[in-house]
Amino acid sequence: MASFCKIVKRFYRANKPIKPNTSWPGYRNVLDITNPATLKKVGELQEDTIPDIERKLEYLHTGLKRWKLTHVDQRKAALEKFADALVTRKTTLAKILTSETGKPISQARSEIAATVDRIHYFVENCEKVIGTQTVLESSRLKEKVQYEPLGVIANISAWNYPYFLSANVFAPALLTGNCVLYKPSENASLTGQEITDMLHNAGIPEDVFVISSGGADTGSRIAGNKDIGGLFFTGSYDTGLEIAKKASPNLLELGGKDAAYIRHDVPNILATATTVADGAFYNSGQSCCSIRRIYVNKRVYVPFMEALKKISHSYRIGDPTLEDTYIGPLCTKKQVEKIGKLVDVGGDTTNSTAHKVGYFVPPTILTDVDHQMSIMRKETFGPVVGVMCVEDDDEATTLMSDTEYGLTASVFSKHLEDAEAILNELKVGTGYWNCCDRVSPRVPWSGRKRSGVGSTLGIDGLRAFVQPKGFFCHEPMAAI
């Protein structure tokens, strides 16, 4: 583990200043960066002050005048070069990501590799939402719609998938002519600095993409600034609510309490249990679309639970730098404490392996639960899932709907039409049949209720970064 600390220190550039302003006034709070597996300090982070943010935004507005006029081919070339750098540096970048978030190293590499696919999608499809569209052309009148960038946008990102979630915003934003003030999570600031450096090296000007450093206070300062043309936030509902009070965000990608239903006709119990366990415990359950609630038809409850428990016990928990580790630590002490309180009132656990050092929580399946318990209602960000036995589809649908969140839902069944009938009754942004926890750059990602506002990914995700302007062009009137 010591070698990872050396890697982090070698690559870490604390709050790298943008060139025009090398010394900005104001007190800067300093945050420690801690490895959640070893609890060792690996760096420090200086929080941006209000003057810092104002000057960075001023710098970006200067860059916007030029960037929005650049040819789209130049923007595309820069993003493609950035994607190439992700491929070339994947091993090193994964080590940095693991050292500051605790994500198992194999999962860190997978995230970076999949981010490349997202970049390629945005590059290949960005021209569908920019430029000018003629909607009417007659002998003397032409009606046009011109799509313009929002301007300078704020990308307040999260730590659980810092490559995915950041790229969902900055890639389409840059391709459509926007400038970006990028605030990575304080828990993924090393990765955020790497992303910034690679974009600059790929050809994105430094006055087009600027990093802002800090924690929640910095995010709040950014949200309250009136010089932002669009605000794109990923994080918890509570934080999103506070941000919404200060700004009119274009997108809030928030949390979930995602449910899976195992019908009586599921064709393969073991395969289903394997998929569901992965959906619940991958990335130590720190995904917005992780399965948090499982409803099992009484006819298959016993064999399904036996398979689910067996699989959860097979996962290796521990050092995230090891290739065969599946469950790493949670990212923060706060999450460990929150989950501890939920588990205490949630029922029986099936896995209680303890670790003396680090923010580790073992995969935990709670079976003695009901819908009045916090574990079945509150947002959980860790490897804990509640399971209930149900009589039939009607009861499952009722319980799956009984939530303040609406991100995703899964139905495992032999027949697609039966699964779709249930999924169509649920207020969720994404439905799954015999799978879960999947995201594609080709499909819009959105939430209902407390799970968010707006869409990322897909063509809808690209459109979120442009705004239409109407033109009515009439031939000059003839002289009277």
C-alpha positions as CSV (number, residue, x, y, z in Angstrom):
1,M,0.0,0.0,0.0
2,A,2.9,2.3,0.6
3,S,3.8,2.3,-3.1
4,F,0.3,3.7,-3.8
5,C,0.9,6.7,-1.5
6,K,4.2,7.4,-3.4
7,I,2.3,7.3,-6.7
8,V,-0.3,9.7,-5.4
9,K,2.3,12.1,-4.0
10,R,4.2,12.0,-7.3
11,F,1.1,12.9,-9.4
12,Y,-0.6,15.2,-7.0
13,R,-0.6,19.0,-7.8
14,A,-2.6,20.7,-5.1
15,N,-5.1,23.2,-6.5
16,K,-3.0,24.0,-9.6
17,P,-3.5,27.7,-10.3
18,I,-4.6,28.9,-13.8
19,K,-1.9,30.9,-15.4
20,P,-3.3,34.5,-15.4
21,N,-3.7,34.6,-11.6
22,T,-1.0,32.9,-9.6
23,S,-1.8,34.4,-6.2
24,W,-5.4,35.1,-5.3
25,P,-6.4,36.7,-2.0
26,G,-8.5,35.2,0.7
27,Y,-8.2,32.5,3.3
28,R,-8.3,29.0,1.9
29,N,-9.5,26.1,4.1
30,V,-7.2,23.1,3.8
31,L,-8.8,19.6,3.5
32,D,-6.9,16.4,4.0
33,I,-7.0,13.7,1.4
34,T,-7.1,10.3,3.1
35,N,-6.8,6.8,1.7
36,P,-10.0,5.0,2.9
37,A,-8.3,1.6,3.0
38,T,-5.3,2.6,5.1
39,L,-6.6,5.9,6.7
40,K,-3.2,7.4,5.7
41,K,-3.1,11.0,4.5
42,V,-2.0,11.2,0.8
43,G,-2.4,14.9,0.2
44,E,-4.0,18.2,0.9
45,L,-6.6,20.2,-0.9
46,Q,-7.0,24.0,-0.7
47,E,-10.6,25.1,-1.0
48,D,-11.4,27.9,-3.4
49,T,-12.7,31.1,-1.9
50,I,-15.4,33.3,-3.4
51,P,-12.8,35.6,-5.0
52,D,-11.1,32.5,-6.5
53,I,-14.3,31.3,-8.1
54,E,-15.2,34.7,-9.4
55,R,-11.8,35.1,-11.1
56,K,-12.0,31.6,-12.6
57,L,-15.4,32.4,-14.0
58,E,-14.1,35.7,-15.4
59,Y,-11.3,33.7,-17.0
60,L,-13.8,31.2,-18.5
61,H,-16.0,34.0,-19.9
62,T,-13.0,35.3,-21.7
63,G,-12.3,31.9,-23.2
64,L,-15.9,31.4,-24.2
65,K,-15.8,34.2,-26.7
66,R,-13.3,32.2,-28.7
67,W,-14.3,28.6,-27.9
68,K,-17.9,28.9,-29.0
69,L,-16.6,30.0,-32.5
70,T,-14.2,27.1,-32.9
71,H,-15.0,24.5,-35.5
72,V,-16.6,21.4,-34.2
73,D,-13.8,19.3,-35.7
74,Q,-11.3,21.0,-33.5
75,R,-13.3,20.2,-30.4
76,K,-13.8,16.6,-31.5
77,A,-10.1,16.2,-32.1
78,A,-9.3,17.4,-28.6
79,L,-11.8,15.0,-27.0
80,E,-10.5,12.1,-29.0
81,K,-7.0,12.9,-27.9
82,F,-8.2,12.9,-24.3
83,A,-9.8,9.5,-24.8
84,D,-6.5,8.2,-26.2
85,A,-4.7,9.5,-23.1
86,L,-7.2,7.5,-20.9
87,V,-6.3,4.4,-22.8
88,T,-2.6,5.0,-22.6
89,R,-2.5,6.0,-18.9
90,K,-5.2,3.6,-17.7
91,T,-3.0,1.7,-15.3
92,T,-1.6,4.7,-13.6
93,L,-4.9,6.5,-13.5
94,A,-6.6,3.5,-11.9
95,K,-4.0,3.4,-9.1
96,I,-4.6,7.0,-8.3
97,L,-8.3,6.5,-8.3
98,T,-8.0,3.5,-6.0
99,S,-5.7,5.3,-3.6
100,E,-8.2,8.1,-2.9
101,T,-11.6,6.4,-3.2
102,G,-10.8,2.8,-2.2
103,K,-12.4,1.4,-5.4
104,P,-11.0,-2.0,-6.2
105,I,-8.3,-1.7,-8.8
106,S,-10.0,-3.9,-11.4
107,Q,-13.2,-1.9,-11.1
108,A,-11.2,1.3,-11.4
109,R,-9.7,0.2,-14.7
110,S,-13.1,-0.8,-15.9
111,E,-14.5,2.6,-15.2
112,I,-11.8,4.3,-17.1
113,A,-12.1,1.9,-20.1
114,A,-15.9,2.5,-20.2
115,T,-15.4,6.2,-20.1
116,V,-13.6,6.0,-23.4
117,D,-16.7,4.5,-25.0
118,R,-18.8,7.4,-23.7
119,I,-16.3,10.0,-25.1
120,H,-16.5,8.3,-28.5
121,Y,-20.3,8.3,-28.5
122,F,-20.4,12.1,-27.7
123,V,-17.8,12.8,-30.4
124,E,-19.7,10.8,-33.0
125,N,-23.1,12.3,-32.2
126,C,-22.5,15.9,-31.1
127,E,-23.2,17.4,-34.5
128,K,-26.8,16.2,-34.3
129,V,-27.6,18.9,-31.7
130,I,-25.6,21.9,-32.9
131,G,-25.7,24.2,-35.9
132,T,-28.7,25.6,-37.7
133,Q,-31.9,23.8,-38.8
134,T,-34.2,25.3,-41.4
135,V,-37.8,24.5,-40.5
136,L,-39.6,26.5,-43.2
137,E,-38.4,28.0,-46.5
138,S,-40.7,29.8,-48.9
139,S,-40.2,32.3,-51.7
140,R,-39.7,35.3,-49.2
141,L,-39.5,33.8,-45.7
142,K,-37.2,31.5,-44.0
143,E,-37.6,30.1,-40.5
144,K,-34.5,28.8,-38.8
145,V,-33.6,27.3,-35.4
146,Q,-30.0,27.9,-34.3
147,Y,-28.6,25.9,-31.4
148,E,-26.2,27.8,-29.2
149,P,-24.1,26.8,-26.2
150,L,-25.3,27.6,-22.7
151,G,-22.1,29.5,-22.0
152,V,-20.0,28.8,-18.9
153,I,-21.4,25.8,-17.1
154,A,-20.6,24.4,-13.7
155,N,-19.8,20.7,-13.4
156,I,-20.1,19.7,-9.7
157,S,-19.2,16.0,-9.8
158,A,-19.2,13.0,-7.4
159,W,-16.5,10.6,-6.2
160,N,-18.1,7.2,-6.7
161,Y,-17.6,7.2,-10.5
162,P,-15.4,10.4,-11.0
163,Y,-14.6,9.5,-14.7
164,F,-18.1,8.5,-15.7
165,L,-20.0,11.2,-14.0
166,S,-17.6,14.0,-14.9
167,A,-17.4,13.0,-18.5
168,N,-21.2,12.8,-18.8
169,V,-21.1,16.6,-18.4
170,F,-17.8,18.0,-19.5
171,A,-17.6,16.0,-22.8
172,P,-20.9,17.1,-24.3
173,A,-20.5,20.6,-22.8
174,L,-17.1,21.1,-24.5
175,L,-18.2,19.6,-27.8
176,T,-21.2,21.9,-28.0
177,G,-19.1,25.0,-27.4
178,N,-19.5,25.6,-23.7
179,C,-16.7,26.4,-21.2
180,V,-16.6,24.4,-17.9
181,L,-15.9,25.2,-14.3
182,Y,-15.2,21.7,-13.0
183,K,-15.4,20.9,-9.3
184,P,-14.6,17.3,-8.6
185,S,-15.5,15.8,-5.3
186,E,-13.0,16.5,-2.5
187,N,-12.8,12.7,-2.2
188,A,-11.7,12.4,-5.8
189,S,-9.6,15.5,-6.2
190,L,-6.5,13.7,-7.4
191,T,-8.4,12.2,-10.2
192,G,-10.0,15.5,-10.9
193,Q,-6.6,17.1,-11.4
194,E,-5.5,14.3,-13.7
195,I,-8.6,14.8,-15.8
196,T,-7.9,18.6,-16.0
197,D,-4.3,18.1,-17.0
198,M,-5.1,15.5,-19.7
199,L,-7.8,17.8,-21.2
200,H,-5.4,20.7,-21.4
201,N,-2.7,18.4,-22.9
202,A,-5.2,17.2,-25.4
203,G,-5.9,20.7,-26.7
204,I,-8.6,22.1,-24.6
205,P,-7.5,25.6,-23.7
206,E,-6.9,26.5,-20.1
207,D,-9.4,29.3,-20.2
208,V,-12.1,26.8,-21.5
209,F,-11.8,24.1,-18.8
210,V,-10.9,25.2,-15.2
211,I,-10.8,23.1,-12.1
212,S,-12.3,24.4,-8.8
213,S,-11.0,22.8,-5.6
214,G,-12.8,22.1,-2.4
215,G,-15.7,20.4,-0.6
216,A,-19.3,21.3,0.0
217,D,-18.6,24.9,0.8
218,T,-17.0,25.4,-2.6
219,G,-19.9,23.8,-4.3
220,S,-22.3,26.1,-2.5
221,R,-20.3,29.1,-3.6
222,I,-20.4,28.0,-7.2
223,A,-24.1,27.4,-7.1
224,G,-24.7,30.8,-5.7
225,N,-22.8,32.6,-8.5
226,K,-25.0,34.4,-11.1
227,D,-22.4,34.2,-13.9
228,I,-23.1,30.5,-14.6
229,G,-25.1,29.6,-17.6
230,G,-25.9,26.1,-16.5
231,L,-25.4,24.0,-13.4
232,F,-24.9,20.2,-13.5
233,F,-24.7,18.4,-10.2
234,T,-24.3,14.8,-9.2
235,G,-24.7,13.7,-5.6
236,S,-27.2,13.2,-2.8
237,Y,-30.8,14.5,-2.7
238,D,-30.1,16.6,0.4
239,T,-27.2,18.4,-1.3
240,G,-29.1,18.7,-4.5
241,L,-31.9,20.4,-2.7
242,E,-29.6,22.9,-1.2
243,I,-28.1,23.7,-4.6
244,A,-31.5,24.0,-6.2
245,K,-32.3,26.7,-3.6
246,K,-29.4,28.8,-4.8
247,A,-29.6,28.2,-8.6
248,S,-31.8,27.0,-11.4
249,P,-29.9,23.9,-12.3
250,N,-30.1,22.3,-15.7
251,L,-29.5,18.9,-14.3
252,L,-29.6,17.2,-10.9
253,E,-28.4,13.5,-10.9
254,L,-29.3,12.4,-7.4
255,G,-29.6,9.2,-5.4
256,G,-31.9,6.2,-5.5
257,K,-33.5,3.3,-3.6
258,D,-33.6,0.9,-6.5
259,A,-35.6,-2.2,-6.3
260,A,-35.4,-5.7,-7.9
261,Y,-38.2,-8.2,-8.2
262,I,-37.7,-11.9,-8.6
263,R,-40.8,-13.5,-10.1
264,H,-41.9,-17.0,-9.6
265,D,-41.0,-18.0,-13.2
266,V,-37.4,-16.9,-13.1
267,P,-35.6,-19.5,-15.3
268,N,-32.2,-19.7,-13.5
269,I,-32.0,-19.0,-9.8
270,L,-28.2,-19.1,-9.5
271,A,-27.7,-16.8,-12.5
272,T,-30.3,-14.4,-11.2
273,A,-28.8,-14.3,-7.7
274,T,-25.4,-13.7,-9.2
275,T,-26.6,-10.7,-11.2
276,V,-28.6,-9.3,-8.3
277,A,-25.6,-9.6,-5.9
278,D,-23.4,-7.8,-8.3
279,G,-26.0,-5.1,-8.7
280,A,-26.2,-4.6,-5.0
281,F,-22.5,-4.9,-4.0
282,Y,-20.4,-3.8,-7.0
283,N,-18.2,-0.8,-6.1
284,S,-19.1,-1.6,-2.4
285,G,-22.7,-0.6,-3.1
286,Q,-21.6,3.0,-3.8
287,S,-23.6,3.5,-7.0
288,C,-26.6,5.6,-7.4
289,C,-28.3,2.7,-9.2
290,S,-27.2,-0.1,-6.9
291,I,-30.0,-2.5,-5.9
292,R,-31.1,-1.5,-2.4
293,R,-34.4,-3.4,-2.1
294,I,-35.1,-7.0,-3.2
295,Y,-38.6,-8.5,-3.4
296,V,-38.8,-12.3,-4.0
297,N,-41.9,-14.3,-4.9
298,K,-42.6,-16.8,-2.1
299,R,-42.4,-19.7,-4.5
300,V,-38.7,-19.1,-5.1
301,Y,-37.7,-17.3,-1.9
302,V,-35.8,-20.1,-0.2
303,P,-33.6,-21.2,-3.1
304,F,-33.0,-17.6,-4.2
305,M,-31.9,-16.6,-0.7
306,E,-29.6,-19.6,-0.4
307,A,-27.9,-18.6,-3.6
308,L,-27.7,-14.9,-2.8
309,K,-26.1,-15.6,0.6
310,K,-23.6,-18.0,-0.9
311,I,-22.5,-15.5,-3.5
312,S,-22.2,-12.6,-1.1
313,H,-20.0,-14.7,1.2
314,S,-17.7,-15.5,-1.8
315,Y,-16.7,-11.9,-2.4
316,R,-13.2,-11.1,-1.3
317,I,-13.1,-8.0,1.0
318,G,-10.0,-6.1,1.7
319,D,-7.0,-4.4,0.1
320,P,-8.4,-2.6,-3.0
321,T,-5.0,-2.8,-4.7
322,L,-5.2,-6.5,-5.0
323,E,-6.6,-7.9,-8.3
324,D,-9.0,-10.3,-6.7
325,T,-10.6,-7.9,-4.3
326,Y,-14.3,-7.3,-5.0
327,I,-15.3,-5.3,-2.0
328,G,-13.1,-2.4,-1.0
329,P,-13.7,0.2,1.7
330,L,-16.4,2.8,1.7
331,C,-15.0,6.2,0.7
332,T,-15.8,8.1,3.9
333,K,-16.2,7.5,7.6
334,K,-19.5,9.3,7.5
335,Q,-20.9,6.6,5.2
336,V,-19.8,3.9,7.5
337,E,-21.5,5.5,10.5
338,K,-24.7,6.1,8.5
339,I,-24.9,2.5,7.4
340,G,-24.1,1.2,10.9
341,K,-27.2,3.0,12.2
342,L,-29.4,1.6,9.5
343,V,-28.1,-2.0,10.0
344,D,-28.7,-1.8,13.7
345,V,-32.5,-1.4,13.1
346,G,-32.7,-3.4,10.0
347,G,-32.7,-7.1,11.0
348,D,-30.3,-10.0,10.6
349,T,-27.0,-9.7,8.8
350,T,-25.5,-12.6,6.9
351,N,-21.9,-11.3,6.7
352,S,-20.0,-9.7,9.6
353,T,-16.4,-9.9,8.6
354,A,-14.5,-7.1,10.4
355,H,-11.5,-5.1,9.4
356,K,-9.4,-3.3,12.0
357,V,-8.2,-0.5,9.7
358,G,-10.1,1.3,7.0
359,Y,-13.7,2.1,6.2
360,F,-14.8,-1.4,5.5
361,V,-18.4,-2.7,5.5
362,P,-19.0,-6.3,4.5
363,P,-21.8,-7.3,2.1
364,T,-24.9,-7.4,4.3
365,I,-28.3,-8.9,3.5
366,L,-31.1,-7.9,5.8
367,T,-34.1,-10.2,5.8
368,D,-36.1,-9.4,8.9
369,V,-37.4,-6.1,7.5
370,D,-40.6,-4.3,6.6
371,H,-41.4,-1.1,4.7
372,Q,-41.6,1.0,7.9
373,M,-37.8,0.5,8.5
374,S,-35.3,3.1,7.5
375,I,-33.3,0.5,5.6
376,M,-36.1,0.1,3.1
377,R,-36.8,3.8,2.8
378,K,-33.7,6.0,3.2
379,E,-31.0,6.3,0.6
380,T,-28.2,3.8,1.4
381,F,-24.7,4.2,-0.1
382,G,-23.0,0.9,0.8
383,P,-23.0,-2.9,0.5
384,V,-26.3,-3.4,2.3
385,V,-29.6,-4.6,0.9
386,G,-33.0,-5.4,2.4
387,V,-35.0,-8.5,1.2
388,M,-38.7,-9.2,1.5
389,C,-40.8,-12.2,0.5
390,V,-44.0,-11.2,-1.5
391,E,-47.2,-13.1,-2.5
392,D,-47.5,-12.0,-6.1
393,D,-46.8,-9.4,-8.7
394,D,-49.4,-7.0,-7.3
395,E,-47.7,-6.9,-3.9
396,A,-44.3,-6.5,-5.5
397,T,-45.4,-3.6,-7.6
398,T,-47.0,-1.9,-4.7
399,L,-43.9,-2.2,-2.6
400,M,-41.5,-1.2,-5.4
401,S,-43.6,1.9,-5.9
402,D,-43.5,2.8,-2.2
403,T,-40.5,5.1,-2.3
404,E,-39.6,8.7,-2.7
405,Y,-37.0,7.8,-5.3
406,G,-37.3,6.8,-8.9
407,L,-34.0,6.0,-10.6
408,T,-34.1,2.4,-11.8
409,A,-36.0,-0.9,-11.2
410,S,-35.4,-4.5,-12.3
411,V,-37.7,-7.4,-12.9
412,F,-36.3,-11.0,-13.3
413,S,-38.7,-13.1,-15.2
414,K,-39.0,-15.6,-18.0
415,H,-41.3,-13.4,-20.1
416,L,-40.5,-9.9,-21.2
417,E,-44.2,-8.9,-21.5
418,D,-44.8,-9.7,-17.8
419,A,-41.7,-7.7,-16.8
420,E,-42.7,-4.7,-18.9
421,A,-46.2,-4.7,-17.5
422,I,-44.7,-4.2,-14.0
423,L,-42.0,-1.8,-15.0
424,N,-44.5,0.4,-16.8
425,E,-46.4,0.9,-13.5
426,L,-43.3,2.3,-11.8
427,K,-42.1,5.9,-11.9
428,V,-38.5,5.3,-12.7
429,G,-36.1,6.6,-15.3
430,T,-34.7,3.2,-16.4
431,G,-36.2,-0.3,-16.4
432,Y,-34.3,-3.6,-16.6
433,W,-35.4,-7.1,-17.6
434,N,-33.1,-9.8,-16.3
435,C,-30.3,-7.3,-15.6
436,C,-29.5,-4.3,-13.5
437,D,-27.0,-1.6,-12.8
438,R,-26.3,-1.0,-16.5
439,V,-25.7,2.4,-18.2
440,S,-25.2,3.0,-21.9
441,P,-24.0,6.2,-23.6
442,R,-26.7,5.6,-26.2
443,V,-29.6,5.6,-23.7
444,P,-30.7,8.7,-21.7
445,W,-30.1,8.5,-18.0
446,S,-32.7,10.2,-15.8
447,G,-34.5,10.0,-12.5
448,R,-38.1,10.5,-11.3
449,K,-39.2,12.0,-8.0
450,R,-36.2,12.6,-5.7
451,S,-33.8,10.9,-8.0
452,G,-33.2,13.9,-10.2
453,V,-34.1,16.5,-12.8
454,G,-33.1,16.3,-16.5
455,S,-31.1,13.7,-18.5
456,T,-27.5,12.8,-19.2
457,L,-26.3,10.5,-21.9
458,G,-28.0,9.8,-25.3
459,I,-29.0,12.5,-27.6
460,D,-31.1,14.0,-24.8
461,G,-27.9,14.3,-22.8
462,L,-26.2,16.2,-25.6
463,R,-29.2,18.5,-26.0
464,A,-29.0,19.5,-22.4
465,F,-26.0,21.7,-23.3
466,V,-27.5,23.8,-26.0
467,Q,-30.4,26.2,-26.2
468,P,-32.5,27.1,-29.3
469,K,-32.7,30.5,-30.9
470,G,-35.4,31.2,-33.4
471,F,-34.8,33.2,-36.6
472,F,-37.4,34.7,-39.0
473,C,-35.6,35.9,-42.2
474,H,-37.8,37.9,-44.6
475,E,-36.8,39.2,-47.9
476,P,-36.8,43.1,-48.1
477,M,-40.1,44.6,-48.8
478,A,-40.6,46.1,-52.3
479,A,-40.6,49.9,-52.6
480,I,-44.0,51.5,-52.6
